[in-house]
Every structure is written in C-alpha cells, then in structure tokens.
Amino acid sequence: MDINTIQGILLLITYLFLIYYAVRGGNLMIGFLVMAVLWSIIGLIPYKDAVNTVIETGAESYAVTAVVVIFGSWFGRILVDTGIAGSIIKKMVELGGDRPSITTILLSIVTAIIFTSTFGVGAVIAIGVIVLPILLSLGIPKRLAVSSYTMAVGAGMYVNVVLFKQMQLFFPTVKYDNNYLRFGFIAMLIQVVVVILMILYNMRKTKVNHAWAASTQSQNSSTQDVPLIAFIVPIVPVVMAVAFQWQPIPAILFAIFLALLFTKRFSNLKDAVALIQKTLYDGVADVALLLGMLFTLAMFGKAAAINAKIFQTMFGSLIPHSPIIIAIGLAILAPLALFRGPLMVWGAGSATIAILTGMKVFSPALLLPLLYIPTISMAISTCPTQSWNLWAVNYTKINIKDFLRTGVIWAWIIVLINELVAINIFK
C-alpha cells in the first residue's frame, strides 16, 4: 500500500469523524481548527506551510468576506431599528385582510424579499418576533408558521450577496454576476412558490380562530409607520448589483443611507449617529460567533486544497462525469445536508467540496450552485441546527420532529427542481 493510499484512507476516516461530530452538534469552530491541523499532519504539509499558509493565510483569506458579513448584518439591524421591516410586514397583514392563508403567503413573500440583502441571526430573530406572533394570532398552526417563515428566509438567501461571499471561500473564481443572479432569482422564485403550495396544502382543512387586534399591532417599536418610499430599501443592494454592478459594501452603505434618509433620521444628527453606532454594534455581535467558525473553516479549506491531489488519485475514477447524474444524486441525497452533514457547506460538506473540487471533474461554476442548493433549501431553511431555526422552534415551543416533518419534504422537492434548473443554466 503506497503512501498516497494510506493518506487518503486517513483523510477519509477523519472526514467521517467530522460528519459524526457535526451531526452530534459539536462546536464547528473547534472542529474545523482540529481538522485543519489533522489534515496538515496527514497530508505531510511542511511545518512552515502549515503554520503560515494553512493557519495564517487561511484566516486572512476570509477577511474580505468577513467585512461583507458584518455590513450585511448591520443592514439587517438598520431595517429593523428604523421600522422599515416592521412597516412592510404590517402593510402585508393589512393587504391580507381577514384571510389567514393569504396573509401567511404575503408575509412569506415579503420575508423572502427582505432577506435578499439582509443577513444575520439578529435580523432573522428581530423580524421573526414580529412575523410569528402575527401568524399565531391568525390561528396558523405553529409548525406551519415556523416552517413558512424559515423557508421564506432561505428563499431570499439564493440572491443574498453576503451569503454568496461566504460561498466564494470555496469557489473564488465564481462571480456574483448576472449569470449567477439569473439562476438565483429563478431558484428563489421556485422556493417561494413551493412555500406557497406548502401553506395552501396545510391550510386546506385547518380551522382557524384568530385575534385580529393582536395580528395588526405589536408592542415592538419596529412596527412604527414609515413612508412608503422606504419600502424599496431592502432590495436596493441587489438592484445596485444587478443594474450597476456595484460591489456589496457600497451597495449596502447606499441602502443604509437611504433607510436613514427616508425614515427622516437625519433630522436629528445626534440621534442618527447614536442609531448608526447601536445598529453597527448589534450587527457585529450578531455574527461574531459565525465569523469565528468561518475563520477556522477557511483554515480547513486551505489544508483540504493542498491535499486535493490525494483525492484526485483515490476518487477520480469513481465520481460520475455526467452533470445530470451528479445533480440527481445530490438531489436524492439532499437530506444529508441536515444536522451539518456532508451536503451542508458550512458543516461536514466543506470536506465534500474539497473532494469534488480536488478531482477537477466539474467546473467551479457548476459545483457552486449544485452544492449551494441543498445547503440553502434543506439546511438553512429546515434544519434545527441552523441558529435562527432553532430559535424559532424554541420561541414557538414546537417539537423539532414536527418542524422537520412540516418542511423537509417540501425542501426536498425544491432541491430536486433547483438542481435541474442549475444543470440547464450552468452545464
């Protein structure tokens, strides 16, 4: 048995341990750091390269993306604290009238739109404490209220530049351009349509008893009225990227400026500065632990890239070379994205990416959407290990099994459709 085979076996064994560790809910920041060290040792990476390239350069390579994550989280806090998010939600409730299903659908659509640009667990929770009480007061079953909300958040993530920047850590040559956005908007639309079908299916025989007063009012200050022109703010970063090819930070800063302008926060400069400072502080705090995990993930990614030649030797002849076969395979295996499994990019799936990219069978432009789909539609949208999903489950006091039973089958349908869409666009 040659050295490459022994190395490959050891890499595979540690990869399986990572999957087990992730599924059991282990701390991924520690897990990725340990894996970076182990894969450096197993791959016989020279000491200086392990220290300076894997650890130092790995963490530094994520610096630009970390800034985008912070700005996206800050923008989410701005939308909440200026009252824009709450006012949009309130308007959707008014449009839905005394029709719970229609109101739920409208809130799902507007949630997806908000999260095309907004990012961060703080923003998801802040908007969730407005949306979920409304749905529950309308008599929507808890499991459906939670699943429709979390899957709507996930739908917006298909075109969310902040999340995409995190994905670029694995595929640095793939751009957030009009070609990707064509896929992103189609995938987002498909997820929204399936969420609507899920709502209608689950509500077809449901008797609702709602408290209308509770559904139109909230003690949360973020539901204050704002001018209608402010309703365009959540989509401004995406519009600037599509129409003018702006990079995410200037696009987000412009949207923040418009949010403060339209809500007349500049009328008192002292209060405006205080709001800017508060929302920036809260936005950074919201993503601090996420950034820690992503820095160590970048280290692991560097180690995996250096070991790519080992995977090429071991698995190159075993992986199907047909894009349609790999897409269908990923669709069938999509539930493996749950519980940070091997198809969840920010979980054990980081090693799956290392294996697939290392074999150089498929282009990065194709692999990115193929692996992005189960991560977004299955893991981010329906997995209880996603931080904001776990919050929603605990907030509404529903059983995790009920949460999974409500959303996973619909998410599986979304994955299958979107994998086929991706093949047609990026083949």
Secondary structure, DSSP 8 states (H G I E B T S, - for coil): --HHHHHHHHHHHHHHHHHHHHHTT--HHHHHHHHHHHHHHHTT--HHHIIIIIIIIHHHTTHHHHHHHHHHHHHHHHHHHTTHHHHHHHHHHHHHTT-HHHHHHHHHHHHHHHTTT--SHHHHHHHHHHHHHHHHHTT--HHHHHHHHHHHHHHHGGG-HHHHHHHTTT-TT---SHHHHHHHHHHHHHHHHHHHHHHHHHHTT------HHHHH--SSGGG----GGGGGGGGHHHHHHHHH---HHHHHHHHHHHHHHHTTGGGSHHHHHHHHHHHHHHHHHHHHHHHHHHHHHHHHHHHHHHTHHHHHHHHTTTS---HHHHHHHHHHTGGGGGGG-TT-TTTTHHHHHHHHHHHT-S-HHHHHHHHHHIIIIIIIHH-TTSHHHHHHHHHHT--HHHHHHHHHHHHHHHHHHHHHHHHHHH-
